[in-house]
Amino acid sequence: MDDVRPPSQRIERLTPLADVLTCLDALLTPIAATELSVQDAFGRVLAADVRAGPHPPAALALRDGFAVRSEETGDAGSYAPTPLTLARRVEVGTTLPAGADAITPHDAIDDRVAPPQALAPVAPGEGVLRHGEDADPVVPLLRAGTPLRRIDLAVLAALGIARVPVRAPCVRVVTVRQDQVARAIASMLIGALASCALVQTSDGLDDATLRGPSADLMVVVGGSGAGERDDSVRALARAGKVVFHGIGLSPGDTTAFGLVGAVPVLIVPGRLDSALAAWHVLGARILRRLSGHTGVPLAHDARLARKIASTVGLAEFVPVRADGDAVTPMASGYLPWRVLAQATGYVLVPAQSEGFSAGAMVPVMPL
């Protein structure tokens, strides 16, 4: 009796990328907020506005010099010095004495005579950090929905703010097979996630893994195709729900997405170029939704050195290389590894477009 093989996974239809993105936006909402210490919050997305201040609580000197009344220096010059009623030496960070509204450089005052004399005029507020200029509690210092940068953390620490409310999704990266390419994809994903999420890793996909310890997002590497060993999409169907399998994205058309309970599961192909496209176009968007990131992905407009030809009906992920003030498209369809190693960004060609002509200005996303 012949062995009866189970039917392989099949993609019934490619869901248009625009429909996929609309679906993700409708299904996914920000996770609950938590508090982290400022030193651990780099890359995390703020869950609420941060307010501080007023800082400084009183006007401070922004430079070493003399605190003066600026109106007394208006006609001063080296050949016509002006006597001053106030000229007190101050250092950076010193509170301004009463009546002073400016800080002159040392060489703008002659304090060897009595009374001291101004040798050059100074404008009101010059050399002064005004009350509340660093931080005003009326205006948010940092807005909810923004990822924290190093400079943001430095400002928070300088203001004495020790903890902040953030959303830091927990992401489990599951590698279905342990070949070299799958491990490389998992490493790439972990690197992309490290600054903005908590990362767990697992080897092998089964019902227990899918229903295992709680995570806010599961990313499965491999098993999304129609090969004999590909079973990730069926495993997702057994444990939860497949929302779509197969998207109108090249490369990356075998990508799948679904839910196990309320946990989103993204299955990226086991091919390096397809996984890269799936993560940048879908995975990063999922992560932004879960973290409450309200900004738009960073992009810059650049001129195409060569045309991009594209097939209508499929969105196309096209890597580009910066060449001076222009970018050169490097490949389409299958993206060789040498191309990925040299690419500095990518252009996403919409499904309804036949591409872009040479010289066109296009939005370029970083890789």
C-alpha atoms as one frame of an Amber mdcrd trajectory, in Angstrom:
protein
   0.000   0.000   0.000   1.435   3.360  -0.991   2.042   5.918   1.709  -0.471
   8.713   1.554   1.264  12.018   1.886  -0.638  14.891   3.451  -1.314  17.691
   1.003   1.305  20.406   1.015   0.538  23.955   2.049  -0.988  25.921  -0.771
  -1.498  29.615  -1.329  -4.993  30.035  -2.702  -4.573  33.697  -3.583  -2.193
  36.565  -2.995  -3.784  39.178  -0.753  -2.952  42.670  -2.080  -0.384  44.398
   0.113  -2.661  47.402   0.661  -5.361  45.078   2.036  -2.819  43.361   4.279
  -1.643  46.658   5.762  -5.220  47.828   6.335  -5.991  44.525   8.055  -2.959
  44.809  10.344  -3.893  48.344  11.350  -7.444  47.226  12.186  -6.413  44.134
  14.168  -3.488  45.442  16.186  -3.592  47.843  19.116  -0.872  49.075  21.482
   0.095  46.779  24.349  -0.154  47.816  27.991   2.400  50.314  29.256   5.096
  49.599  31.783   7.661  51.736  33.594  11.352  51.404  32.895  14.354  53.180
  34.294  15.719  55.825  31.952  18.958  53.890  31.554  17.014  50.878  30.203
  14.606  52.815  27.986  16.651  53.413  24.823  14.570  52.669  21.725  11.381
  52.079  23.693   8.265  54.012  22.714   6.790  56.436  25.223   3.320  55.464
  26.421   2.459  58.928  27.771   3.638  62.501  27.467   6.562  63.405  29.707
   6.429  66.817  31.374   9.067  68.464  33.518  10.156  71.784  34.875  10.127
  74.605  35.067  13.851  74.303  34.416  15.834  76.235  35.212  13.796  77.430
  38.203  15.572  80.809  37.908  17.575  82.511  35.160  21.148  81.179  34.864
  24.389  82.316  33.267  25.168  80.510  30.018  28.795  81.630  30.028  31.508
  82.941  32.296  31.542  86.730  32.451  29.848  89.630  34.182  26.165  89.904
  35.082  24.972  93.385  34.090  21.937  95.515  33.327  21.961  95.547  29.525
  20.350  99.002  29.288  23.443 100.492  30.922  25.730  99.194  28.145  23.869
 100.522  25.118  26.295 103.342  24.211  29.457 101.658  25.489  32.646 101.386
  23.396  36.355 100.979  23.949  36.851 104.741  23.457  33.718 105.700  25.379
  33.307 103.286  28.320  30.057 103.463  30.235  29.896 103.273  34.052  27.780
 100.467  35.480  25.741 100.192  38.672  25.945  96.361  38.465  28.826  94.235
  37.170  29.212  90.984  39.089  31.522  88.155  38.030  29.599  84.910  37.365
  30.368  81.422  36.078  28.336  79.141  33.836  25.296  77.871  35.760  25.305
  80.711  38.304  21.917  82.237  39.177  21.652  85.786  37.887  21.766  88.431
  40.632  18.720  90.633  41.092  18.475  93.342  38.457  20.813  91.659  35.948
  19.441  90.610  32.541  22.572  89.806  30.517  26.046  88.268  30.781  28.937
  90.030  29.064  32.272  88.392  28.176  35.104  89.166  30.570  36.851  91.466
  28.092  33.714  93.607  27.671  34.023  94.970  31.233  36.794  96.914  32.933
  36.447  96.110  36.621  39.787  97.632  37.612  38.104 101.000  38.034  35.278
 102.077  40.303  32.568 101.908  39.272  33.188  99.133  36.662  32.823 100.211
  33.046  31.303  98.558  29.989  33.564  98.506  26.919  30.938  97.055  24.547
  27.138  96.857  24.451  25.250  93.695  25.286  21.663  92.865  24.319  18.972
  91.927  26.857  19.053  88.188  27.532  22.472  87.670  25.944  24.384  84.903
  27.690  21.342  84.046  29.815  19.309  80.853  30.127  15.836  82.100  30.950
  13.537  80.665  33.598  11.753  77.570  32.202  13.612  77.624  28.867  14.952
  74.054  29.173  11.629  72.585  30.258   8.192  74.111  30.734   5.517  71.895
  32.357   2.840  73.514  30.172   4.402  72.009  27.028   5.257  68.261  26.947
   8.977  67.638  26.984   8.484  64.396  25.012   5.326  63.185  23.311   3.665
  59.800  23.674   4.292  57.535  20.696   7.894  58.566  20.107  10.869  56.203
  20.517  13.457  57.374  23.014  16.808  58.423  21.566  20.132  58.763  23.385
  19.723  62.542  23.552  16.226  62.125  25.019  17.631  59.900  27.760  20.374
  62.439  28.483  17.790  65.232  28.835  15.624  63.105  31.140  18.593  62.198
  33.315  19.729  65.836  33.482  16.257  66.804  34.701  16.356  64.118  37.387
  13.655  61.942  35.803  14.511  58.353  36.721  11.639  56.330  35.210   9.376
  56.677  32.180   6.187  54.932  30.946   6.907  52.941  27.792   5.580  50.134
  25.629   8.171  47.406  25.100   6.645  44.468  23.220   7.919  41.008  24.045
   8.731  39.250  20.756   9.496  35.552  20.418  11.571  34.630  17.365  11.049
  30.970  16.423  13.379  29.260  13.964  11.700  26.286  12.279  14.861  24.765
  10.825  18.447  25.094  11.941  20.194  25.596   8.623  22.666  28.432   8.160
  20.271  30.724   6.307  17.485  30.318   8.875  19.910  31.145  11.681  21.103
  34.194   9.749  17.523  35.413   9.309  16.804  34.918  13.012  19.951  36.856
  13.899  18.919  39.684  11.559  15.478  39.879  13.170  16.861  39.814  16.699
  19.218  42.668  15.779  16.323  44.692  14.372  14.245  44.085  17.497  16.890
  44.529  20.171  16.595  48.292  20.659  12.805  48.472  20.802  11.515  45.127
  22.136  12.237  42.326  24.569  13.340  39.266  22.605  12.909  35.554  23.311
  14.076  32.772  21.003  12.843  29.224  20.354  13.878  26.395  18.039  11.199
  24.392  16.254   7.507  25.134  15.877   4.727  23.020  17.360   1.439  23.591
  19.133   3.198  23.856  22.488   5.498  26.589  21.168   2.613  28.512  19.647
   0.623  28.288  22.871   3.695  28.650  25.070   4.794  31.453  27.408   3.056
  34.710  26.696   4.496  37.073  24.098   3.118  40.164  22.399   4.294  39.007
  18.966   5.677  35.780  17.544   7.853  35.818  14.432   8.380  32.414  12.830
  11.291  31.950  10.438  10.583  29.473   7.630   8.000  26.876   6.764   5.675
  29.215   4.860   6.090  27.648   1.406   4.751  24.548  -0.315   7.681  22.218
   0.332   7.248  18.768   1.882   8.670  19.956   5.195   6.809  23.271   5.258
   4.168  23.151   7.975   4.288  26.519   9.771   1.037  27.824   8.320  -0.838
  24.612   9.101   0.593  24.656  12.620  -0.721  28.203  13.002  -4.134  27.080
  11.740  -4.215  24.250  14.285  -3.298  26.503  17.197  -5.205  29.614  16.189
  -6.283  31.426  13.043  -4.592  32.172   9.723  -5.638  35.663   8.618  -3.742
  35.528   5.344  -1.192  33.279   3.647   0.388  34.752   0.564   0.689  38.482
  -0.069   1.204  40.590  -3.150   4.824  41.419  -2.307   7.911  40.476  -4.291
  10.001  39.010  -2.801   8.088  37.706   0.216   4.905  36.392  -1.382   4.689
  33.290   0.881   4.553  35.361   4.063   1.693  34.475   6.428   0.023  36.181
   9.358  -2.453  35.030  11.956  -3.451  35.006  15.591  -3.133  32.571  18.470
  -5.654  33.981  20.884  -4.854  37.673  20.834  -1.158  37.172  19.997  -0.196
  38.084  16.411   2.007  35.592  14.574   4.057  36.599  11.536   5.589  33.792
   9.475   8.413  35.023   7.254   9.888  32.901   4.462  13.119  30.978   4.956
  14.752  32.791   2.027  16.943  35.674   3.113  15.708  38.265   0.629  12.057
  37.329   1.178  12.430  37.472   4.960  14.102  40.883   4.705  11.263  42.283
   2.591   8.568  40.725   4.794  10.101  42.148   7.950  10.625  45.683   6.640
   7.209  45.944   5.019   5.070  44.008   7.535   7.042  43.153  10.660   8.208
  46.666  11.407   4.652  47.940  10.943   3.296  45.323  13.363   5.895  46.334
  15.918   5.007  50.015  15.550   1.335  49.230  16.122   2.046  47.172  19.247
   4.379  49.783  20.714   2.063  52.705  19.951   4.625  54.385  17.702   2.799
  57.346  16.159   5.549  58.537  13.834   6.053  57.558  10.224   9.003  55.411
   9.120  12.091  57.449   8.329  12.578  57.965   4.609  14.348  60.423   2.361
  13.617  61.400  -1.211  16.333  60.593  -3.734  16.714  60.711  -7.502  16.835
  57.405  -9.384  19.977  56.898 -11.444  18.226  54.170 -13.449  14.614  53.260
 -14.033  12.764  50.637 -12.008  10.495  48.412 -14.085   7.780  46.615 -12.130
   4.864  44.287 -12.836   1.444  45.740 -12.110  -0.368  43.769  -9.410   2.560
  43.105  -7.070   4.188  45.545  -4.697   7.920  45.265  -5.208  10.729  45.607
  -2.664  13.709  46.990  -4.597  17.081  47.463  -2.867  19.039  50.546  -3.891
  22.594  51.782  -3.437  23.474  55.409  -2.779  25.574  56.882  -5.603  26.379
  60.481  -4.764  23.122  62.431  -4.684  21.209  59.626  -6.473  20.313  55.993
  -5.809  20.754  53.042  -8.129  18.264  50.147  -8.122  20.212  46.909  -7.791
  17.815  44.007  -8.420  14.193  42.941  -8.377  12.428  39.622  -7.927  15.111
  37.424  -6.408  17.657  39.584  -4.566  21.152  38.012  -4.578  23.074  38.161
  -1.334  25.802  40.313  -2.920  23.077  42.859  -3.689  21.776  42.820  -0.117
  25.323  43.291   1.187  25.785  46.449  -0.922  22.319  47.982  -0.552  21.884
  51.107   1.565  18.098  51.322   1.380  15.051  50.177  -0.511  12.196  51.522
  -2.593   8.730  50.001  -2.315   7.021  50.123  -5.697   3.203  50.167  -5.276
   1.212  47.329  -6.821  -0.623  49.660  -9.198   2.633  51.104 -10.585   4.712
  49.948 -13.549   7.790  51.345 -11.836   9.653  54.642 -11.839  11.567  56.348
 -14.619  15.211  57.367 -14.415  15.504  60.755 -12.735  12.291  60.337 -10.735
  12.334  61.342  -7.081  11.381  58.357  -4.926  11.108  57.766  -1.150  13.991
  55.607   0.040  13.688  53.645   3.280  16.792  52.654   5.261  17.808  49.021
   5.618
